[in-house]
Amino acid sequence: MTTLLPQSFPSDLKLFVGNLPFNVDSAQVAQLFESAGNVEMAEVIYDKVTGRSRGFGFVTMSSASEVATGRSRGFGAGEFIWGAREGC
């Protein structure tokens, strides 16, 4: 997993992940998405003032097929809830 150097990835490889618990960090999100394929980057977004997680982030996969695999498993959807989709 690459997290140190900023890189430019096509937008179709990036997934939005919402409704994350505030105690989840980028490494935990990356670990979850590794079941769908190679994670290039995972980032939980934090509030600049409080330093607290804002409850969402982004995951960048290596290929479009890995993005599709992640989505088919319920990852990377706006209604994502840590480990499952709402209503399932």
MOPAC internal coordinates of N, CA, C and O (Angstrom, degrees):
PM7 1SCF
backbone

  N    0.0000 0     0.00 0     0.00 0    0    0    0
  C    1.4480 1     0.00 0     0.00 0    1    0    0
  C    1.5160 1   108.40 1     0.00 0    2    1    0
  O    1.2310 1   120.00 1   -48.30 1    3    2    1
  N    1.3218 1   117.61 1   131.70 1    3    2    1
  C    1.4529 1   122.75 1   178.93 1    5    3    2
  C    1.5214 1   109.16 1  -101.24 1    6    5    3
  O    1.2310 1   120.41 1   -56.63 1    7    6    5
  N    1.3347 1   116.82 1   123.37 1    7    6    5
  C    1.4584 1   119.13 1   178.33 1    9    7    6
  C    1.5200 1   112.18 1  -134.05 1   10    9    7
  O    1.2310 1   119.13 1   168.20 1   11   10    9
  N    1.3184 1   119.27 1   -11.80 1   11   10    9
  C    1.4510 1   121.14 1  -172.66 1   13   11   10
  C    1.5204 1   114.03 1   -83.68 1   14   13   11
  O    1.2310 1   119.86 1   136.26 1   15   14   13
  N    1.3073 1   117.87 1   -43.74 1   15   14   13
  C    1.4531 1   120.72 1  -176.36 1   17   15   14
  C    1.5194 1   111.01 1   -98.48 1   18   17   15
  O    1.2310 1   120.35 1   -48.64 1   19   18   17
  N    1.3442 1   116.94 1   131.36 1   19   18   17
  C    1.4695 1   118.05 1   176.47 1   21   19   18
  C    1.5230 1   109.82 1   -65.82 1   22   21   19
  O    1.2310 1   120.65 1   -46.62 1   23   22   21
  N    1.2952 1   116.37 1   133.38 1   23   22   21
  C    1.4486 1   121.79 1   179.47 1   25   23   22
  C    1.5121 1   109.34 1  -131.35 1   26   25   23
  O    1.2310 1   121.31 1   -21.04 1   27   26   25
  N    1.3080 1   115.09 1   158.96 1   27   26   25
  C    1.4474 1   120.21 1   177.35 1   29   27   26
  C    1.5240 1   108.42 1  -104.15 1   30   29   27
  O    1.2310 1   120.68 1   -57.95 1   31   30   29
  N    1.3251 1   116.30 1   122.05 1   31   30   29
  C    1.4530 1   122.25 1   179.96 1   33   31   30
  C    1.5199 1   108.38 1  -120.07 1   34   33   31
  O    1.2310 1   120.08 1   -32.08 1   35   34   33
  N    1.3302 1   117.46 1   147.92 1   35   34   33
  C    1.4645 1   119.49 1   174.46 1   37   35   34
  C    1.5294 1   110.26 1   -59.01 1   38   37   35
  O    1.2310 1   120.76 1   -36.89 1   39   38   37
  N    1.3147 1   116.14 1   143.11 1   39   38   37
  C    1.4677 1   120.91 1  -176.90 1   41   39   38
  C    1.5270 1   112.57 1   -63.18 1   42   41   39
  O    1.2310 1   119.53 1   156.20 1   43   42   41
  N    1.3382 1   118.50 1   -23.80 1   43   42   41
  C    1.4610 1   119.48 1  -179.19 1   45   43   42
  C    1.5335 1   112.58 1   -74.62 1   46   45   43
  O    1.2310 1   120.15 1   175.22 1   47   46   45
  N    1.3302 1   117.31 1    -4.78 1   47   46   45
  C    1.4626 1   121.15 1   177.18 1   49   47   46
  C    1.5292 1   111.99 1   -99.47 1   50   49   47
  O    1.2310 1   120.71 1   177.60 1   51   50   49
  N    1.3246 1   116.24 1    -2.40 1   51   50   49
  C    1.4638 1   121.47 1  -174.92 1   53   51   50
  C    1.5189 1   110.19 1  -104.11 1   54   53   51
  O    1.2310 1   121.24 1   -47.63 1   55   54   53
  N    1.3365 1   115.23 1   132.37 1   55   54   53
  C    1.4568 1   122.34 1   178.41 1   57   55   54
  C    1.5197 1   110.01 1  -113.39 1   58   57   55
  O    1.2310 1   120.58 1   -41.46 1   59   58   57
  N    1.3138 1   116.50 1   138.54 1   59   58   57
  C    1.4589 1   122.00 1   171.44 1   61   59   58
  C    1.5215 1   107.12 1   -86.89 1   62   61   59
  O    1.2310 1   120.45 1   -44.93 1   63   62   61
  N    1.3293 1   116.74 1   135.07 1   63   62   61
  C    1.4607 1   121.63 1   178.52 1   65   63   62
  C    1.5189 1   107.45 1  -124.86 1   66   65   63
  O    1.2310 1   120.23 1   -64.31 1   67   66   65
  N    1.3266 1   117.17 1   115.69 1   67   66   65
  C    1.4566 1   121.34 1  -177.36 1   69   67   66
  C    1.5139 1   112.57 1  -114.79 1   70   69   67
  O    1.2310 1   121.48 1    -5.35 1   71   70   69
  N    1.3335 1   114.77 1   174.65 1   71   70   69
  C    1.4602 1   123.22 1   178.29 1   73   71   70
  C    1.5234 1   112.94 1    59.93 1   74   73   71
  O    1.2310 1   120.64 1  -144.70 1   75   74   73
  N    1.3284 1   116.37 1    35.30 1   75   74   73
  C    1.4618 1   120.23 1   177.22 1   77   75   74
  C    1.5195 1   110.20 1   -79.29 1   78   77   75
  O    1.2310 1   120.20 1   -36.28 1   79   78   77
  N    1.3222 1   117.23 1   143.72 1   79   78   77
  C    1.4680 1   118.97 1   172.51 1   81   79   78
  C    1.5264 1   109.15 1   -61.65 1   82   81   79
  O    1.2310 1   120.10 1   -31.10 1   83   82   81
  N    1.3037 1   117.41 1   148.90 1   83   82   81
  C    1.4608 1   121.05 1  -175.95 1   85   83   82
  C    1.5226 1   113.18 1   -66.95 1   86   85   83
  O    1.2310 1   119.64 1   162.73 1   87   86   85
  N    1.3316 1   118.30 1   -17.27 1   87   86   85
  C    1.4606 1   120.40 1  -179.21 1   89   87   86
  C    1.5296 1   113.50 1   -93.03 1   90   89   87
  O    1.2310 1   119.36 1  -178.56 1   91   90   89
  N    1.3288 1   118.82 1     1.44 1   91   90   89
  C    1.4565 1   122.66 1  -179.99 1   93   91   90
  C    1.5283 1   108.93 1   -84.23 1   94   93   91
  O    1.2310 1   120.99 1   -46.21 1   95   94   93
  N    1.3358 1   115.72 1   133.79 1   95   94   93
  C    1.4685 1   119.15 1   179.01 1   97   95   94
  C    1.5299 1   110.62 1  -109.44 1   98   97   95
  O    1.2310 1   120.99 1    -3.30 1   99   98   97
  N    1.3122 1   115.71 1   176.70 1   99   98   97
  C    1.4658 1   121.86 1  -176.39 1  101   99   98
  C    1.5230 1   112.40 1   -60.37 1  102  101   99
  O    1.2310 1   120.02 1   141.25 1  103  102  101
  N    1.3181 1   117.57 1   -38.75 1  103  102  101
  C    1.4680 1   120.72 1  -179.93 1  105  103  102
  C    1.5211 1   111.41 1   -63.35 1  106  105  103
  O    1.2310 1   119.94 1   140.98 1  107  106  105
  N    1.3187 1   117.72 1   -39.02 1  107  106  105
  C    1.4648 1   121.25 1   178.90 1  109  107  106
  C    1.5250 1   110.98 1   -67.84 1  110  109  107
  O    1.2310 1   120.21 1   140.53 1  111  110  109
  N    1.3236 1   117.20 1   -39.47 1  111  110  109
  C    1.4666 1   120.79 1   177.47 1  113  111  110
  C    1.5189 1   109.32 1   -64.40 1  114  113  111
  O    1.2310 1   120.02 1   135.24 1  115  114  113
  N    1.3347 1   117.56 1   -44.76 1  115  114  113
  C    1.4662 1   121.12 1   178.97 1  117  115  114
  C    1.5260 1   110.67 1   -59.63 1  118  117  115
  O    1.2310 1   120.33 1   137.40 1  119  118  117
  N    1.3149 1   116.98 1   -42.60 1  119  118  117
  C    1.4602 1   121.37 1  -179.36 1  121  119  118
  C    1.5316 1   110.94 1   -61.32 1  122  121  119
  O    1.2310 1   120.04 1   138.11 1  123  122  121
  N    1.3081 1   117.52 1   -41.89 1  123  122  121
  C    1.4535 1   121.34 1   178.44 1  125  123  122
  C    1.5324 1   111.10 1   -62.39 1  126  125  123
  O    1.2310 1   120.42 1   135.44 1  127  126  125
  N    1.3270 1   116.81 1   -44.56 1  127  126  125
  C    1.4618 1   120.97 1  -176.12 1  129  127  126
  C    1.5246 1   113.43 1   -75.92 1  130  129  127
  O    1.2310 1   119.77 1   163.38 1  131  130  129
  N    1.3252 1   118.04 1   -16.62 1  131  130  129
  C    1.4617 1   120.39 1   178.28 1  133  131  130
  C    1.5197 1   111.83 1   -62.67 1  134  133  131
  O    1.2310 1   119.86 1   159.54 1  135  134  133
  N    1.3188 1   117.86 1   -20.46 1  135  134  133
  C    1.4689 1   119.97 1   175.87 1  137  135  134
  C    1.5314 1   111.39 1   -68.27 1  138  137  135
  O    1.2310 1   120.08 1   161.88 1  139  138  137
  N    1.3351 1   117.45 1   -18.12 1  139  138  137
  C    1.4620 1   121.75 1   178.96 1  141  139  138
  C    1.5300 1   112.15 1   -96.33 1  142  141  139
  O    1.2310 1   119.93 1   166.64 1  143  142  141
  N    1.3379 1   117.74 1   -13.36 1  143  142  141
  C    1.4631 1   120.64 1  -179.68 1  145  143  142
  C    1.5139 1   111.56 1   150.07 1  146  145  143
  O    1.2310 1   121.11 1    16.78 1  147  146  145
  N    1.3185 1   115.48 1  -163.22 1  147  146  145
  C    1.4592 1   122.45 1  -177.04 1  149  147  146
  C    1.5289 1   111.14 1   -78.35 1  150  149  147
  O    1.2310 1   120.73 1   -60.68 1  151  150  149
  N    1.3132 1   116.20 1   119.32 1  151  150  149
  C    1.4592 1   122.00 1   179.12 1  153  151  150
  C    1.5278 1   108.48 1   -89.94 1  154  153  151
  O    1.2310 1   120.47 1   -61.69 1  155  154  153
  N    1.3122 1   116.70 1   118.31 1  155  154  153
  C    1.4621 1   121.24 1   177.21 1  157  155  154
  C    1.5238 1   111.11 1   -79.43 1  158  157  155
  O    1.2310 1   120.99 1   140.32 1  159  158  157
  N    1.3378 1   115.72 1   -39.68 1  159  158  157
  C    1.4569 1   119.91 1  -178.19 1  161  159  158
  C    1.5303 1   109.11 1  -158.16 1  162  161  159
  O    1.2310 1   121.16 1   -39.12 1  163  162  161
  N    1.3130 1   115.39 1   140.88 1  163  162  161
  C    1.4706 1   121.50 1   173.95 1  165  163  162
  C    1.5186 1   106.80 1  -134.02 1  166  165  163
  O    1.2310 1   120.84 1   -46.38 1  167  166  165
  N    1.3224 1   115.99 1   133.62 1  167  166  165
  C    1.4589 1   119.47 1  -177.07 1  169  167  166
  C    1.5225 1   110.44 1  -143.92 1  170  169  167
  O    1.2310 1   121.28 1   -59.64 1  171  170  169
  N    1.3206 1   115.16 1   120.36 1  171  170  169
  C    1.4556 1   121.32 1   170.88 1  173  171  170
  C    1.5215 1   106.30 1   -88.24 1  174  173  171
  O    1.2310 1   120.09 1   -42.57 1  175  174  173
  N    1.3264 1   117.43 1   137.43 1  175  174  173
  C    1.4678 1   121.89 1  -177.46 1  177  175  174
  C    1.5281 1   109.04 1   -91.30 1  178  177  175
  O    1.2310 1   121.29 1   -47.10 1  179  178  177
  N    1.3312 1   115.13 1   132.90 1  179  178  177
  C    1.4655 1   122.03 1  -178.16 1  181  179  178
  C    1.5220 1   111.20 1  -115.12 1  182  181  179
  O    1.2310 1   120.88 1   -32.11 1  183  182  181
  N    1.3257 1   115.91 1   147.89 1  183  182  181
  C    1.4617 1   122.43 1   175.45 1  185  183  182
  C    1.5277 1   108.96 1   -68.51 1  186  185  183
  O    1.2310 1   120.26 1   -48.73 1  187  186  185
  N    1.3234 1   117.11 1   131.27 1  187  186  185
  C    1.4635 1   121.22 1  -177.23 1  189  187  186
  C    1.5217 1   112.83 1   -67.09 1  190  189  187
  O    1.2310 1   119.94 1   147.94 1  191  190  189
  N    1.3124 1   117.71 1   -32.06 1  191  190  189
  C    1.4635 1   121.53 1  -176.33 1  193  191  190
  C    1.5284 1   111.42 1   -82.84 1  194  193  191
  O    1.2310 1   120.50 1   129.46 1  195  194  193
  N    1.3292 1   116.65 1   -50.54 1  195  194  193
  C    1.4704 1   120.26 1  -174.01 1  197  195  194
  C    1.5221 1   113.43 1   -90.80 1  198  197  195
  O    1.2310 1   120.22 1   158.14 1  199  198  197
  N    1.3285 1   117.19 1   -21.86 1  199  198  197
  C    1.4587 1   120.92 1  -176.25 1  201  199  198
  C    1.5174 1   113.46 1    77.75 1  202  201  199
  O    1.2310 1   120.39 1  -176.81 1  203  202  201
  N    1.3316 1   116.86 1     3.19 1  203  202  201
  C    1.4625 1   122.24 1  -179.57 1  205  203  202
  C    1.5282 1   110.26 1   -85.10 1  206  205  203
  O    1.2310 1   120.85 1   -33.87 1  207  206  205
  N    1.3221 1   115.98 1   146.13 1  207  206  205
  C    1.4517 1   120.85 1   176.06 1  209  207  206
  C    1.5268 1   109.27 1   -56.87 1  210  209  207
  O    1.2310 1   120.89 1   -35.53 1  211  210  209
  N    1.3207 1   115.91 1   144.47 1  211  210  209
  C    1.4699 1   119.95 1   176.09 1  213  211  210
  C    1.5220 1   111.18 1   -91.62 1  214  213  211
  O    1.2310 1   119.94 1  -178.45 1  215  214  213
  N    1.3408 1   117.73 1     1.55 1  215  214  213
  C    1.4567 1   121.49 1   175.51 1  217  215  214
  C    1.5186 1   115.16 1    85.04 1  218  217  215
  O    1.2310 1   120.56 1  -166.87 1  219  218  217
  N    1.3314 1   116.54 1    13.13 1  219  218  217
  C    1.4593 1   119.23 1   175.94 1  221  219  218
  C    1.5161 1   109.33 1  -148.82 1  222  221  219
  O    1.2310 1   121.32 1   -11.04 1  223  222  221
  N    1.3251 1   115.09 1   168.96 1  223  222  221
  C    1.4522 1   120.25 1   179.09 1  225  223  222
  C    1.5138 1   110.58 1  -168.48 1  226  225  223
  O    1.2310 1   121.42 1    12.77 1  227  226  225
  N    1.3160 1   114.88 1  -167.23 1  227  226  225
  C    1.4586 1   121.90 1  -177.94 1  229  227  226
  C    1.5159 1   109.30 1  -137.65 1  230  229  227
  O    1.2310 1   120.92 1   -34.92 1  231  230  229
  N    1.3330 1   115.84 1   145.08 1  231  230  229
  C    1.4598 1   122.17 1   175.44 1  233  231  230
  C    1.5133 1   106.97 1  -127.64 1  234  233  231
  O    1.2310 1   120.73 1   -47.61 1  235  234  233
  N    1.3221 1   116.21 1   132.39 1  235  234  233
  C    1.4556 1   121.65 1   176.90 1  237  235  234
  C    1.5186 1   108.12 1  -111.54 1  238  237  235
  O    1.2310 1   120.99 1   -56.16 1  239  238  237
  N    1.3273 1   115.72 1   123.84 1  239  238  237
  C    1.4577 1   122.37 1   179.75 1  241  239  238
  C    1.5297 1   109.23 1   -97.69 1  242  241  239
  O    1.2310 1   120.24 1   -10.42 1  243  242  241
  N    1.3360 1   117.15 1   169.58 1  243  242  241
  C    1.4654 1   122.44 1  -178.16 1  245  243  242
  C    1.5199 1   113.78 1   -78.18 1  246  245  243
  O    1.2310 1   120.32 1   149.91 1  247  246  245
  N    1.3295 1   116.99 1   -30.09 1  247  246  245
  C    1.4644 1   119.11 1  -175.56 1  249  247  246
  C    1.5294 1   110.47 1  -144.37 1  250  249  247
  O    1.2310 1   121.55 1   -18.59 1  251  250  249
  N    1.3152 1   114.63 1   161.41 1  251  250  249
  C    1.4635 1   120.50 1   178.94 1  253  251  250
  C    1.5268 1   111.05 1   -64.31 1  254  253  251
  O    1.2310 1   120.06 1   146.81 1  255  254  253
  N    1.3323 1   117.50 1   -33.19 1  255  254  253
  C    1.4692 1   119.34 1   179.08 1  257  255  254
  C    1.5239 1   111.03 1   -66.92 1  258  257  255
  O    1.2310 1   119.82 1   146.71 1  259  258  257
  N    1.3404 1   117.94 1   -33.29 1  259  258  257
  C    1.4598 1   120.80 1   176.52 1  261  259  258
  C    1.5303 1   110.72 1   -70.57 1  262  261  259
  O    1.2310 1   120.35 1   145.05 1  263  262  261
  N    1.3183 1   116.94 1   -34.95 1  263  262  261
  C    1.4685 1   120.83 1   174.83 1  265  263  262
  C    1.5281 1   108.99 1   -62.06 1  266  265  263
  O    1.2310 1   120.65 1   134.51 1  267  266  265
  N    1.3311 1   116.36 1   -45.49 1  267  266  265
  C    1.4668 1   120.46 1   179.66 1  269  267  266
  C    1.5224 1   110.85 1   -63.07 1  270  269  267
  O    1.2310 1   119.93 1   140.57 1  271  270  269
  N    1.3207 1   117.75 1   -39.43 1  271  270  269
  C    1.4646 1   121.37 1   177.40 1  273  271  270
  C    1.5225 1   109.98 1   -62.40 1  274  273  271
  O    1.2310 1   120.48 1   134.91 1  275  274  273
  N    1.3189 1   116.70 1   -45.09 1  275  274  273
  C    1.4626 1   120.89 1   178.32 1  277  275  274
  C    1.5081 1   111.92 1   -60.84 1  278  277  275
  O    1.2310 1   120.42 1   135.98 1  279  278  277
  N    1.3223 1   116.80 1   -44.02 1  279  278  277
  C    1.4680 1   120.21 1   179.29 1  281  279  278
  C    1.5211 1   111.62 1   -65.53 1  282  281  279
  O    1.2310 1   120.44 1   141.29 1  283  282  281
  N    1.3301 1   116.76 1   -38.71 1  283  282  281
  C    1.4683 1   119.38 1  -179.38 1  285  283  282
  C    1.5238 1   111.48 1   -67.09 1  286  285  283
  O    1.2310 1   120.33 1   157.86 1  287  286  285
  N    1.3228 1   116.97 1   -22.14 1  287  286  285
  C    1.4709 1   121.28 1   177.27 1  289  287  286
  C    1.5258 1   111.67 1   -91.87 1  290  289  287
  O    1.2310 1   120.55 1  -175.88 1  291  290  289
  N    1.3328 1   116.56 1     4.12 1  291  290  289
  C    1.4600 1   119.80 1   177.52 1  293  291  290
  C    1.5094 1   113.78 1    90.85 1  294  293  291
  O    1.2310 1   119.95 1  -171.41 1  295  294  293
  N    1.3327 1   117.69 1     8.59 1  295  294  293
  C    1.4541 1   121.36 1   179.20 1  297  295  294
  C    1.5239 1   109.53 1   -91.12 1  298  297  295
  O    1.2310 1   120.93 1   -32.00 1  299  298  297
  N    1.3199 1   115.82 1   148.00 1  299  298  297
  C    1.4543 1   120.07 1   172.53 1  301  299  298
  C    1.5066 1   114.61 1    78.13 1  302  301  299
  O    1.2310 1   120.00 1  -154.72 1  303  302  301
  N    1.3040 1   117.61 1    25.28 1  303  302  301
  C    1.4599 1   120.89 1   177.47 1  305  303  302
  C    1.5163 1   108.67 1  -110.06 1  306  305  303
  O    1.2310 1   120.17 1   -27.24 1  307  306  305
  N    1.2953 1   117.27 1   152.76 1  307  306  305
  C    1.4514 1   120.94 1  -179.53 1  309  307  306
  C    1.5179 1   112.99 1   -58.10 1  310  309  307
  O    1.2310 1   120.26 1   150.58 1  311  310  309
  N    1.3307 1   117.11 1   -29.42 1  311  310  309
  C    1.4558 1   120.00 1  -179.27 1  313  311  310
  C    1.5261 1   111.58 1   -93.83 1  314  313  311
  O    1.2310 1   120.25 1  -163.42 1  315  314  313
  N    1.3184 1   117.12 1    16.58 1  315  314  313
  C    1.4566 1   121.97 1  -179.64 1  317  315  314
  C    1.5182 1   110.86 1   -58.03 1  318  317  315
  O    1.2310 1   120.89 1   -48.88 1  319  318  317
  N    1.3117 1   115.91 1   131.12 1  319  318  317
  C    1.4598 1   121.67 1   172.41 1  321  319  318
  C    1.5161 1   105.74 1  -123.78 1  322  321  319
  O    1.2310 1   120.56 1   -45.85 1  323  322  321
  N    1.2914 1   116.53 1   134.15 1  323  322  321
  C    1.4589 1   123.18 1  -171.82 1  325  323  322
  C    1.5147 1   112.25 1   -36.38 1  326  325  323
  O    1.2310 1   120.98 1   -77.72 1  327  326  325
  N    1.3380 1   115.73 1   102.28 1  327  326  325
  C    1.4641 1   121.75 1   175.75 1  329  327  326
  C    1.5081 1   115.76 1    93.45 1  330  329  327
  O    1.2310 1   119.10 1   168.79 1  331  330  329
  N    1.3271 1   119.33 1   -11.21 1  331  330  329
  C    1.4731 1   119.98 1  -177.91 1  333  331  330
  C    1.5266 1   109.67 1  -157.40 1  334  333  331
  O    1.2310 1   120.99 1   -16.92 1  335  334  333
  N    1.2963 1   115.71 1   163.08 1  335  334  333
  C    1.4598 1   121.11 1   175.10 1  337  335  334
  C    1.5077 1   108.80 1   -92.88 1  338  337  335
  O    1.2310 1   121.13 1   -34.77 1  339  338  337
  N    1.3132 1   115.45 1   145.23 1  339  338  337
  C    1.4581 1   120.95 1   179.15 1  341  339  338
  C    1.5226 1   109.76 1   -60.54 1  342  341  339
  O    1.2310 1   120.80 1   -43.25 1  343  342  341
  N    1.3118 1   116.07 1   136.75 1  343  342  341
  C    1.4596 1   120.64 1   177.07 1  345  343  342
  C    1.5074 1   115.04 1    84.35 1  346  345  343
  O    1.2310 1   120.12 1  -177.57 1  347  346  345
  N    1.3285 1   117.38 1     2.43 1  347  346  345
  C    1.4756 1   119.87 1   179.61 1  349  347  346
  C    1.5037 1   110.08 1   -99.29 1  350  349  347
  O    1.2310 1   120.10 1   180.00 1  351  350  349

